[in-house]
Amino acid sequence: MLSVETVASFDQLLLLEQEWRRLEASSGLPFTSWDWAIAWWAQLREDKLGVKDSLFVRALRTEQGQLVAIAPLILSRRPSIGPFCIRQLQFFGADPNITEVRGLLALPEWRTEAYRALLHHLAQHAEQWDSMMLSGVPADFEDGELAAFATFEWTGHTRNYVLPLPSSWEDLRARLPRNIKESLRKCYNSLKRDNLEFSLEAVQQPSQVNEALAHFFAFHGARAELMGTVRHGNVFDTAEAQRFLKDVCTRFAERGCLRIFQLKIQERVVATRIGFIAGDSLYLYYSGYDPAFARYSVMTTTVAEAIQYAIAHGMKTVNLSTGNDVSKTRWNPVEIVTRQALLVSPCKRAELARDVYRHAVGAVQEVPALRLAMRFLARRSTPPPMQRVRV
């Protein structure tokens, strides 16, 4: 049985850094890393009248004291003041799309047991929270493990696509489906036909981050505005989202785990995709490209070149990120599915607080002036400044 340790203050959180970093080496994902958690807390946590986030991190240890899992949780109180509120637990990454995968950070062999121990702990401390969005649950996790919660429902799942890498690009290309082989041939031949030389640069120095991200923000925004093609939202259209990405990229760069891939044609940057190294895996994050070069399918070329980079540098896998769109599935990757569940605390207060809050919100919606005020309070605001933790 794992013991569960409470980490409720930022000073307590800082004490976990070294153990956390050792644990994250086996995750294969950037989103549960120490750097991601610290940057997220510094830049994206909420602290205003409408909602206030508090640390609710839990460290799970064996009887011998070995840290085998961390639950990077926050408790969001809505509204932040007054006797009647909803207290919702969720993993770090309570943002629309920035944090693509949420959940426990655990050694693979302890993952299921860690979720079981966390749920047992939450049931024992039900008076501290009202509802929880439980993310990253293994697909084979039994419903019976949630029996302690009178109300729960599975609300969705996340599909993540991981491409195992052979020893060479030629071996990988040989086993690819026909459609992606044809796409690759057209990408490279179209550039050659127009006598355009290309190169790939992997930006990785902290001093290069801001300039590389300036290209990314411009291309990512331009891609979101394109019509007549697959729509992509602009995830980084706010100042706070851009601050976060600059912060987290700088942190990853400082420890040699950032690769911002830039495809250049005639020395001009035309496409970019952000990559994070997590253990022996390269995670390909968001991207963007110059619409003027769309006819050359520069994003496909960028991904192909990034995969070749990963193979050349001895990485075992490339994570093509979440979402089952054809840009990922055509590479014939391994699909990893996790689930999300909404839990309601078994304590009486949870049901009462939820009902009172619903009625209060319903009453506000009847009055135009109050409805406008609620919209104002619900907007994201800049969190109070925090001293940056050096790594």
Protein Blocks (a to p, Z undefined) as FASTA:
>chain_A
ZZddddfbfklmmmmmmmmmmmmmmnopaklgmklmmmmmmmmmccdfkbccddfbdcdd
dfkopafbdcddddddddfbdjbdcdddddehiafklpmbgcddddfklmmmmmmmmmmm
mmmmmmmpfbdcdehiafklcfklmmmpmbacdfbdcddddddddfbfklmmmmpcfklm
mmmmmmmmmmmmnopacdddddfbfklmmmmmmmmmmmmmmmmmpghiacdddfklcfkl
mmmmmmmmmmmmmnopaccddddeehiafbdcddddehjaccdddddddfklmmnommlm
mmmmmmmmmmmnopabdcebeajdfklmmnopacddddddddddfbfklmmmmmmmmmmm
mmmmmpmklmmmmmmmmpccdddddddddZZ
